[in-house]
Amino acid sequence: METLINDFDVFLCKGNSVTSEGITTVSNGKYSHSAQALWINNTLCIFDAQKEGSFPREYNRWKSEFGYEFDVFRPPFEVNSVQYSKDCINYFGVDYDYKHLFFGFWRKIISAKKVKDKYKNNNKFICTELTAKLIKQSSFYFLLSPIQDQQNFTPDDLYFYLVKNKFSHVLKNY
Protein backbone atom coordinates (compact mmCIF):
# COMPACT_ATOMS: atom_id res chain seq x y z
CA MET A 1 0.00 0.00 0.00
CA GLU A 2 2.72 2.47 0.95
CA THR A 3 4.32 2.28 -2.51
CA LEU A 4 1.11 3.67 -4.02
CA ILE A 5 1.24 6.90 -1.97
CA ASN A 6 3.03 10.11 -3.03
CA ASP A 7 3.93 13.26 -1.14
CA PHE A 8 0.89 15.52 -0.73
CA ASP A 9 -1.70 12.80 -1.39
CA VAL A 10 -4.76 13.81 0.62
CA PHE A 11 -6.41 11.29 2.94
CA LEU A 12 -10.11 11.72 3.66
CA CYS A 13 -10.97 9.56 6.64
CA LYS A 14 -13.91 8.10 8.52
CA GLY A 15 -13.31 7.26 12.15
CA ASN A 16 -15.29 5.30 14.72
CA SER A 17 -14.85 7.58 17.74
CA VAL A 18 -17.59 9.68 19.32
CA THR A 19 -15.89 12.79 17.90
CA SER A 20 -15.81 11.29 14.39
CA GLU A 21 -19.46 10.32 14.64
CA GLY A 22 -20.30 13.83 15.83
CA ILE A 23 -18.46 15.43 12.91
CA THR A 24 -20.20 13.28 10.30
CA THR A 25 -23.58 13.84 11.97
CA VAL A 26 -23.28 17.63 12.30
CA SER A 27 -21.75 18.07 8.83
CA ASN A 28 -24.16 15.52 7.35
CA GLY A 29 -21.18 13.98 5.58
CA LYS A 30 -19.26 10.81 4.96
CA TYR A 31 -15.83 11.90 6.21
CA SER A 32 -14.68 13.01 9.66
CA HIS A 33 -10.96 13.76 9.17
CA SER A 34 -8.34 14.81 6.65
CA ALA A 35 -4.59 14.26 6.47
CA GLN A 36 -1.77 14.35 3.95
CA ALA A 37 1.07 12.01 3.00
CA LEU A 38 4.61 13.15 3.76
CA TRP A 39 7.65 11.01 2.96
CA ILE A 40 10.47 11.49 5.50
CA ASN A 41 13.73 9.55 4.95
CA ASN A 42 11.98 6.98 2.73
CA THR A 43 9.29 6.40 5.37
CA LEU A 44 5.65 7.16 4.66
CA CYS A 45 4.28 9.48 7.31
CA ILE A 46 0.82 10.94 7.72
CA PHE A 47 0.76 14.64 8.59
CA ASP A 48 -2.41 15.81 10.26
CA ALA A 49 -3.92 17.84 13.06
CA GLN A 50 -4.89 15.64 16.02
CA LYS A 51 -5.59 16.40 19.69
CA GLU A 52 -1.87 16.70 20.53
CA GLY A 53 -1.27 19.08 17.62
CA SER A 54 0.00 18.90 14.05
CA PHE A 55 2.70 16.26 13.62
CA PRO A 56 3.77 13.64 11.10
CA ARG A 57 3.31 10.07 12.28
CA GLU A 58 4.75 6.97 10.67
CA TYR A 59 1.95 5.44 8.58
CA ASN A 60 1.64 2.11 10.45
CA ARG A 61 1.56 3.90 13.81
CA TRP A 62 -1.05 6.35 12.54
CA LYS A 63 -3.15 3.51 11.12
CA SER A 64 -3.05 1.45 14.33
CA GLU A 65 -3.55 4.45 16.64
CA PHE A 66 -6.57 5.94 14.86
CA GLY A 67 -7.97 3.03 12.81
CA TYR A 68 -9.45 5.24 10.13
CA GLU A 69 -11.05 3.99 6.97
CA PHE A 70 -9.90 6.31 4.21
CA ASP A 71 -9.85 7.38 0.58
CA VAL A 72 -6.70 8.86 -0.94
CA PHE A 73 -6.74 11.64 -3.54
CA ARG A 74 -3.80 12.83 -5.64
CA PRO A 75 -3.29 16.37 -6.95
CA PRO A 76 -3.60 16.81 -10.72
CA PHE A 77 -0.13 18.39 -10.90
CA GLU A 78 3.39 17.39 -9.96
CA VAL A 79 4.27 18.28 -6.38
CA ASN A 80 7.56 19.92 -5.46
CA SER A 81 8.41 17.55 -2.59
CA VAL A 82 11.18 19.75 -1.18
CA GLN A 83 8.91 22.80 -0.97
CA TYR A 84 6.02 20.69 0.36
CA SER A 85 8.25 19.32 3.15
CA LYS A 86 9.28 22.86 4.08
CA ASP A 87 5.63 23.95 4.13
CA CYS A 88 4.77 21.06 6.44
CA ILE A 89 7.66 21.83 8.79
CA ASN A 90 6.19 25.31 9.30
CA TYR A 91 3.14 23.68 10.89
CA PHE A 92 4.83 21.01 13.04
CA GLY A 93 3.58 21.31 16.61
CA VAL A 94 0.73 23.76 15.95
CA ASP A 95 -1.98 23.25 18.58
CA TYR A 96 -5.30 21.60 17.76
CA ASP A 97 -8.26 23.97 17.76
CA TYR A 98 -10.81 22.28 20.03
CA LYS A 99 -12.98 25.37 20.36
CA HIS A 100 -13.16 25.75 16.61
CA LEU A 101 -14.03 22.08 16.18
CA PHE A 102 -16.95 22.47 18.54
CA PHE A 103 -18.20 25.94 17.60
CA GLY A 104 -17.10 26.00 13.96
CA PHE A 105 -19.05 22.94 12.95
CA TRP A 106 -22.15 24.22 14.71
CA ARG A 107 -22.30 26.79 11.92
CA LYS A 108 -23.90 23.98 9.93
CA ILE A 109 -26.83 24.15 12.34
CA ILE A 110 -26.90 27.81 13.40
CA SER A 111 -25.57 30.75 11.43
CA ALA A 112 -24.63 33.12 14.21
CA LYS A 113 -21.80 35.27 12.83
CA LYS A 114 -20.45 35.85 16.35
CA VAL A 115 -20.01 32.10 16.87
CA LYS A 116 -18.44 31.56 13.44
CA ASP A 117 -15.95 34.42 13.65
CA LYS A 118 -14.93 34.07 17.28
CA TYR A 119 -12.60 31.12 16.65
CA LYS A 120 -11.13 32.02 13.26
CA ASN A 121 -7.44 32.77 12.70
CA ASN A 122 -6.23 31.92 16.20
CA ASN A 123 -3.02 30.11 15.06
CA LYS A 124 -4.53 26.71 15.87
CA PHE A 125 -5.92 24.24 13.36
CA ILE A 126 -8.51 21.61 12.79
CA CYS A 127 -7.52 18.89 10.30
CA THR A 128 -9.24 20.31 7.22
CA GLU A 129 -7.89 23.79 7.88
CA LEU A 130 -4.35 22.38 7.90
CA THR A 131 -4.98 20.52 4.63
CA ALA A 132 -6.46 23.65 3.04
CA LYS A 133 -3.45 25.75 4.13
CA LEU A 134 -1.05 23.24 2.55
CA ILE A 135 -3.05 23.20 -0.68
CA LYS A 136 -3.03 27.01 -0.78
CA GLN A 137 0.76 27.04 -0.34
CA SER A 138 1.36 24.48 -3.09
CA SER A 139 3.21 25.43 -6.24
CA PHE A 140 0.11 24.55 -8.33
CA TYR A 141 -2.56 26.36 -6.28
CA PHE A 142 -2.80 29.16 -8.83
CA LEU A 143 -4.19 26.56 -11.26
CA LEU A 144 -7.00 25.53 -8.88
CA SER A 145 -10.20 27.26 -7.88
CA PRO A 146 -9.77 29.36 -4.72
CA ILE A 147 -10.49 27.84 -1.32
CA GLN A 148 -13.19 29.84 0.41
CA ASP A 149 -13.57 29.95 4.19
CA GLN A 150 -10.85 27.39 4.99
CA GLN A 151 -11.48 27.75 8.73
CA ASN A 152 -14.97 26.31 8.27
CA PHE A 153 -14.09 23.59 5.75
CA THR A 154 -15.62 20.25 6.71
CA PRO A 155 -14.03 17.02 5.49
CA ASP A 156 -16.86 16.70 2.96
CA ASP A 157 -16.34 20.30 1.79
CA LEU A 158 -12.74 19.27 1.18
CA TYR A 159 -13.90 16.18 -0.75
CA PHE A 160 -16.04 18.32 -3.09
CA TYR A 161 -13.16 20.76 -3.53
CA LEU A 162 -10.76 17.93 -4.49
CA VAL A 163 -13.22 16.44 -6.97
CA LYS A 164 -13.97 19.85 -8.50
CA ASN A 165 -10.24 20.43 -8.98
CA LYS A 166 -9.62 17.02 -10.56
CA PHE A 167 -7.65 15.38 -7.76
CA SER A 168 -7.69 11.68 -8.72
CA HIS A 169 -9.01 8.99 -6.39
CA VAL A 170 -6.04 6.61 -6.11
CA LEU A 171 -6.84 4.37 -3.15
CA LYS A 172 -9.70 3.19 -0.96
CA ASN A 173 -8.90 1.53 2.38
CA TYR A 174 -12.09 0.15 4.00
N, C-alpha and C positions, 0 to 999 in steps of 0.2 A: 504494500500500500504506500509506504513512504516514498518509493521511487516515482510514484505518479504525481507527487506534490511539488510545486515550484514556489519560490519566494513570492510573497504577496497574494497567493491563493487565499480567497476569503472563505471561511467556514461559517455556515449558518447552522445553528445547533438547536436541538430540542432536548431539554433536560427533564428529569423526573422529580426534582425537588419542589417544595412548596413555592419557593420563589419563582421557579420556571413555570409552574402551573399558573401562578398569579399573573405573570407577564403575558402568557399566551391567552389567558382569559380576558384580561383588561384590554389588550391590544387586538383581541379577536383574531389572532394569527396562528400560524403554524410553528414559528420559531421563537425561541426565548433567549438566544445568545448569539453573539458574533465573535469571530477571532480571525487571525491571519497567520499564514505560515511564514516562518523565518528560519532559514538555514544558518546555523552557527557551527563552524568547524566540522562540516559534513554531517551534522546531526540535525534532524528535523525538530524544530521547536514550534510551539504554538504561542503566539503573542496575543494576549487579551487582557481585559480589565476584569479582575475578580475581586472578591472581598478584601484581599490583602494588598490590592493595588494592581498596577499594570506591569507584568513581568513575562518574559518568555519561559516556557516550561518544556522540557523534553517531551516529545509527542506521547510516548508510552506512559509517562507519569501523568500527563494531562488527561489522557484517555481513561486511565484507571481511577484517577482522583475524581473526575467529574462525570464520567460515564455517558457523555452526550451521544445522541444519534446526530448525524450531521450530513449536510450536502456541501460540496466544495465547488466554488466558482473561480474561474481564471479570467484575469483581465484580457481584453481584446488586443492589447499591445505589449510589446516586450518591456520587461521591468528592468530598470537599472538597479541591480542587487546591492551594489555598494551604497548608492544613495538611499535606497530603501532601508538598509541596515542602519545608516546614520539617522534617518528619520525615526526609526523605532527606538534607538538609543535615547533620543530626546525625551521619550515618554516612559522610560524605565522608572518604576517606583512611584509613578503618579498615583495618588490616592483614589480609591473607588468612591463614587458619588452616591451614597445611600439615599440622601435626601432627594436628589434628583430622580433616582429610580422610583421612589415612592410617589413624590409629588408630580414629577414630569409625566409619568404614564397616566396619572389621573386626568390629564388633559384630554384623554380619549373619552372620558365620561363627562367632565365639566370643563367649560372653557373660560375659567376665571383667569384673566390676564395676570393678575397679581401672583397667582399660584404658578403659572407657567414661567414668568420672568424671574421670580425670586431665586431660582436655583441655576440660572444660566451663567456660563462663563466664570465659574468659581475655581478654575484650575484643577478640577477633579473630573473624572470621566465615568460614564457608563460604557459598556462594551461597544455599542453601536456608534457612540460618539467618537471613540478611539479609532474604530475602523474608518469612519467618515473623514476624520482628520488625516489619516494616512493616505486615503484615496485623494484628498484635496492636495496633498503635498507631492503626489506622484508626478513623474516627468510627463505623463500622458493625460493629466487631468484636463488640460486645455482642450482636448479632443472630446471630452464627455459633457453631458448636460450638467449644469451646476447643481450642487447639493444644497437644498434649502433646509433651513432649520435643523442643522445636524444635532443640536442638543436634544431635540425631541424625536429623533429617528428611532422607530421601533425596529426590531429585527426583520419584521415583514416589510416595513418601508424600505429597508436596505435591500431585501430580496427584489422588490419591484424596481428599485434603482439599478441593481446589477443587471437584471433582465433587459430593462430599457436601454442600457448602455452596452449590450451585447457581450457581457461576461459569459463565458461558456461553462455549462454544468459539466464538470469533469469527474465527479465521484459522488456516490451515495453510500453512506455507511449506516445502515439500519439493522 
